[in-house]
Amino acid sequence: MAGPWTFALCGLLAATLVRATLSPAAVLSLSPEVIEGKLTQKLKDHDAVDILWRLPLLSTMREKPAGGNPILGSLVTFLMKYIIWLKVTSANILQLQIQPSADGQELVVKVPLDMAAGFNMPLVKSIVEMHMETEAQAIIRVETSERGGTLVLRNCSNSQGSLRLSLLRRFSFLVNSLADKVMSFLLPTLPTLVKSQLCPVIEAAFEDMREDLLHLVRVPVSLSSDHLQFDLLSPAIKHDVIQLHLQAKLSDSQGKVTKWFNESAVSLTMPTLEGEPFSLTIRQDVVNAAVAALVPPEELMVLLDYVLPELALRLKSSIKVINEKAADQLGPTQIVKIVTQETPELLLDQGRAKVAQLIVLEVFATSEVRRPFFTLGIEASSEAQFYTKGDQLVLNLNEISANRIHLMNSGIGLFDPELLKDITAEMLTSALLPNENGCPRGHPGLLVEPRTTLLSPSEDLDGGHPGRAGSQWERGSQLCRLPLCGK
């Protein structure tokens, strides 16, 4: 899971609005593979294998011989006098296993251990080596208190029935008998060492993993100049998936909270992970607020003959069909004014996301006139895709479809606005869409700021005509260098 934030929007696209109990603003679902990978890395960070290498086998056997049995204890004590050394000679932690408990409310963590140990005695010239297999096991559960729910790891110990000891090489009958005795004395010793030496490391590794997840959740997500920030409400375990229920808040560029998203009656239908390592399911109202921050209402003035000359010719031809006299009035400074009326609305349909928006488009014959030829009201939609750049969430809109066009006002006579449907969609796709996707492309005659009208090309920013390749223009505090249209 990449950091500081990676969005898997399968959850977003699967969200449906239904009546249900209070639900969080978002839910981060983590698969067993994520928990296994993160916990494995934390065990490495805590040098868990090194702990196994340094298990005090001999001293522990001497302190508690034969598990406290007095008869066997005296035999162990006698035998220990003749063991020169007893050490772990190799140690490995195999792949962790994360499994749901029987009731589906807890996760069982299994940490398989593969080790070898050797000992030497005066009667034996070579080292006698044993293969040792065992397994540490712990439970991940949610514990609640006055401060809320917390993920914890409890009941760490040696898994019953997992301990197996065997000789790596057979020797003489006498040596084999002595080795069997040593292994029988190790049987109660190794589980004790796993619990006392390894379990604290597993618990510390889990705590570090939990803190990392909380830090990951709380990293702000940039939405243009705003920020969306999540915080943990409560954790939950559903079968083999850990769910982090989140609240959210939206902050402006100064860090002031502009909106809180707490629990709501608007609910989420949680998707299955279906092989994905994790998913972030976001409530519809949170997504709508994010879209509003990414695509604010704006007003755009386009010198069409400079920016999109081919479209300017096609527009003139289309207007000529409606009113030939009006078409002849179109000059080289003809302007298309585009205004997005309201915040775009995100629509979810069969696993696809679309953004619907209301747009007003006006055509002016020249930059000097104040009254437009006509005013069109457009119900438009675009296919939406979300992706990330660093810690920034980016919304990308693909094409703009003019679903419905209404003639709101006309100074060139009444006409069917469907006559302009194709050319209107192309102008919106070529002029408005690049602005909504971030940085306008094309020509410095295309100027935009939210709710600001700018009519003239920036002729002097690059020391020459506005059509010169590489001209610059400013959009707020952002300076973009733009290629010519078609370059």
N, C-alpha and C positions, 0 to 999 in steps of 0.2 A: 504494500500500500504506500504509494508515493506521498511525500509530504511537501509543504505543510498541509495542503488540502488536495485531495483528488476526488472529483465528483463522479459517481456512477449513477447516471440519471435514469437507469432502468426503473428505479423506485419511483422517481418523479413521474415517468410516463405511465406507470401502473396505478398511480394514485387515483382514487375515485371519491366523489363527494357523496357520503351517505350519512344517515342519522345514526349516531352511536354515542357511546360514553365519551367523556372528555379525552381528547387525544393531544399528543405533543406537537410542537411546530415541525419537528423532523425526527426521524429515527435512523440511526446508523446501525446497520446489521453486519455483524462480523462472523464469518464462517469459521469452522474448526481449523481450517488451513491457516487463517490469519493468526489465531491464537497460538497454534503450534509453532509457526514461524517466528513470531515475536518472542515467545517464551524460550524457544531454542537459542535465539540470539542473546537474550538476557542471561541465560545459563552460561553461555560462552563468556560474556562480559564479566560474570562473577567467578570465572575460573572453576566451574563445577568439576571438570575432569581432573584438574590439579588436586582438588579436595579428595577425589577417589584415590589418586596416586598416593596420597599421604595418610590414608586410613590407618590408624594405629592397631593393626590386627593383633600383634603379639602382646602388647601391654594390656589391651582390653581382655584378652583371653586369660591373662594372669590375674587381672583384678577380679573378674567374675567367672571363674572356671566352671564349665559345664552348667551354666545358668543357675548356680547356687546349689546344685545337688552335692551334698557332702561326700558321698562315696566316689562319684565320678570326679568331683573337684580334686580330691587327693590324687587321683590317677592323672588328671591334667597337670596338676602341680609337679608331679614326678616327671611327667613327660616333657614339660616346658623347660626343665633344667637342661635337657639335652638338645633343645632347639637353639642353634646359634643365632639365626635370624629368620624372620617371617615378614615378608613385605609384598605389597602389590607391585607386579612387574609390568602390567599394561592395564589401561582403563579406557573405556569408550562409553559415551552416551549414545544409544541408538535413537532412531526416529521416534519422537514423542507421539503419543496417541491421545486424542481428545474425543471422548465419547459421551453421549447423553446418559443420564441416570435412568433408572427404571420409570420414574414418574415424570421425566422430561423437564424437571425444575432445577436440576444441577448438572454440572459437567464433571466427568471423571477424567483426571489427568494421569496418564501412565508414562513413567520415565524409565524405559528399559536400560539396564546397566550390563555391560559385557566387560568382564575383568579377568585377569590372570594373576595368581599369587604364587610365590615360591618360598620354600624354606630349606634350610640346610641343617644337618646333624653330623656329629663327629663320625658316626658309622657309615655315613653316605658321602661318597666323594663328589657327586654332582648335585646340582640343585633339583629338588623335586618340585615340579610346577603343577598347579591346579587351575582348571577353568572354572570361573564363578559367574553364574548368570542370576540376576535378580531384578527386581522392579520396584521402584518407588511409586507410590500412588497417593493422590490428593484429590480433594473435592473443591470445585469452584461453585460458590453459591452466592445468593444475594441476601445480605443481612440488613435488616431495617432498624432504625433508631429514630430518636427525635429529630435528628439532622437529615433524615432521609435514608434511601437505600445505598448500599455500597457493595461492590464486588469484592469478595474475600476468598482466600485459599485456606482451607481447613483440613484437619485429619490427615496430615502427611505422615506416612509410615511405609514400612516395607509391605508390599502386596503379598497376601497369604498365598502359599502354594507356588510362588514364582522362583524360589531359591533352588538352584541346581548346582552341585559341585561334582567335578570329575577330574581324574588324573589326565594330564596331557600325554604322559608317557609312563608305561609300566616298567617296574624294576623287579627285583627279587621278591620272593614271598614275604620276607621279613620287612623289607622297605615298604612294600605295598600295604602290609598290615599297619605299619606305623603311619603311613600317609592316610589310610582310611580313618584311623583314630583322630588325626589332626583335623581332617575334614568334618568328622562328626562333632568335634569341639567348636569348629567354626560356624556350624549351623545356627546356634543361638546368638553368636557374636555379630555376624554380618547384619542381620536386621536391626540390632541395637545401634550399630554404627551408621547405618543408613538414616535412621531416625534422628540421631544426635548430631551427625556431621553433615549429611547432605540435605535433609529437610529444611534447615534454616536457610540454606542457599537457595533452594527452590522457592521458599516463601519470599525471600528478598528479591529474587528475579521476577516473581509475579507482581510484587508491589511496584517495581520499576516499570514493568510493562503497563500496569494500570495507570501510573502517572503519565507515561508517554501517550497513552490513548486520550487521557483527559487534556493534555497539552495540545494534542492534535486537534481535538474537537474545538478548543477555544481559540485557535489561530484565526484572526479575522480574514474574511474573504472580500477582496476588493471588487466593488461594483462601480466601475468608473471612478467618480470622486467619493462615493459612499462606501460603507463597509457593512457587511452582514456578519454577525458574530453569534456563535452558538455556545451554549453552556449546558452542562448535564443537569437534567431533572431527576432521572432515576434510571438504573439499569434493570434489565430483565433477562431471563434465560428461557428461550422457547426451543424445546427439543435440543438440537446441537448448535444453536445460534445464540450469540450474545447480542442483545439489543440495547443500545444506548438511547434513551428517550431524551430529546433535547428541547430546550427553549431557545428562542432567537430574538435578536434585537438588531435594528437598523440604525446606523449612526452616520452623520454627515461628515464632511471633510475636516471639521473642527473637533470631531469626537463626541459631539452632542447626540444623545439618543433621540431619534425622531419617531421611532415606533417600536413597541414591544410585541412579541408574539409568544404568548403563554399557551396553556392548554385551552382547547376550544371544543365546541360540540361538533365542529366539522372534522370528520374522521378520515383516516387513511386506511386503505386496503393494502396490507403488507404483501409484497411479492415474494415468491420463493427465490432463493439465490441462483438456482439452476446452474451450478458450476462456477458462478462468479465468486471471488473471494469476499466481496463486501458490496453493500449497496447503501446509498443515502436516499431515503424516501422523504420528500419535502411536501408539506401541506400546501394546498393550492394558494391560499392567501399569502403565504411567505414567498412563493414563486412569483405571484403577481407583483408584489412589492419589489422583488429583485428585478423583474422586467421593467418596471416603472423607473427604477434607478438607472438601468442600462440604456433604456430608450426613452428619454424624457421628451415632452412635446417640444417641437421646434418649428421654425419658420425659415424657409429656404427660397432664395431668389436666384434664378438660373438665367444667365445670358446665353440662351440656347444656341444662337448662331456661332458663338465662340466655343462653347463647351461641347456641344453635340450637333455639329453642322448637318449631318445626315438626317438626324431626327427633326431638325428645324425644317429641312426641305419636305420631309414627309408630313409634318404638321401643317405646313402651308398647303400641301396638296389636299389634305383632309378637310381643312377649313374652306378650300376653294369649292369643294363639293357642296358645302353648306351655304357659303356666301362668297362669291368670287370677288366682289368689291372689297370685302374685309381682308381676304387673303392678300390682295395687292398692297394693303396698308402695312403689312408686316415688314419691319425694317431690320437692319443688322443688329440693332440693340434690343430686339424683341425679348421679352422676359416671361418666363414661366414661374409663377409663385406657387409654392407647395407648403401647406400648413397641416401638420398633424394635430387633430383636434383634441384628442384625449389620450390618456395612457393606453398603450396597446394591451390587449387581453390575451392571455395564453389559453389556447384550447387544446384539449387532449382527445385524440380520436384514434382508436385501434392501434395503440402503441406509437403514434406519431404526434408530434407537437407542432401546432401552428400558432402564429401570432396574428390576431385580427386588429385592425386599426381603422379609424375614420380619418379621411384625408380630404382637404379642400384644395382644389387646383384651379388657378386662374391664369389666363393668357393675356398679356399686354402687348400691343402692337410695337411699342418702343419704350425706352426707359423714361421718356418725357411724359407720357400720358398717365393719367391717374385712374381712369376707368378701364376695367378689363373688357375684353371681347365677351367673355362668358366666365361663369363660375360653376365648377362641377363638384358635387359631393360624391365621394368614392368610398365604398365599403371594400377594403382591401385585406388580403391575407398573405402571409409568407410562411414557408416551412422553416421551423426554428431548430437550431442545433446549439447545444451548450458545450463548451470546452474550457480548459484552463490554460493560462500562461503564468507560470510561477504561482503566486497566491491570488491571482486575479481570475474571476469567473467572467467569461466572455460569451455573449450571445451573438450567434451568427444567423442572419436571415437570408434564405435562398430565394431569389426572385420575389416579385410582388405581383399577385394576381388581382386584377380589378374585378371583383365578383359582381358588384352592382354599381352603376353610375347614375347619378341623378342630376338633372339640369336645375341648378338653384337660381341662376340669373343669366340673362343673355342680352347683349347689346347688338347682336347681329341676327336677331330673329330666332323664333323657336325652331328646335331641331331635335332629332333623336340622339341622345348622348351615346347610344351604342355605336354610332358611326365613329366615335373617337376612342372606343374601348381598347383596341390594340395599341394605338400610338400612346395612349395614356399609360397603359401598363409598362410600355418600354421606357417612357420618360421617368416613371417612378423607379423602375429597376435601375436605370442608368444614373439618375441624379440623387434620389432620396436614399436608396438602399445602401450605397457606400457610406453615407453619413451615419446611418443607423448602425452600421457594422463597425464604426470606429473612426477611421480617417478617410475623408473624401478623396476620390481618385479622379483624374481627368485633366482639369484645366483650372487655373487660378480665377477664372470668371465664375466658378462655382463656389459661392460663399455661404456660410451658415453659422449662426449662433442661436442657441435656444431663444425663441420669441424675439429675435432681432432681425430687422430687414436691412440687408446690405445690397446695394444695386450695382456698384461699379466694379470692374476688374481691378486687381492690384497691379497696375501697370509699372510701377517704379520699384517693386521689391527686388527685382533681379536686374534692374538697370536697363529695361527695354520694354518691348511690346509684350502684352500679357500672353501672347501665344508662344513665347519662347520656351523651349524645353528646359525643365529644371527650375522654373519659376517657383517662388515661395509664397505662401499665404499663411495667415495666422488664424487659428481656431481657438479662442480663449487664450490659454497660456501655452497651448501646444503648437509647435511650429513644424509643418510638414513640407517636405520637398516632393513635388508631384511631377510625374512624367506627362507628356502630352497624351491626349486621348488617342488610343490605337498604337502607341509606341511600345 
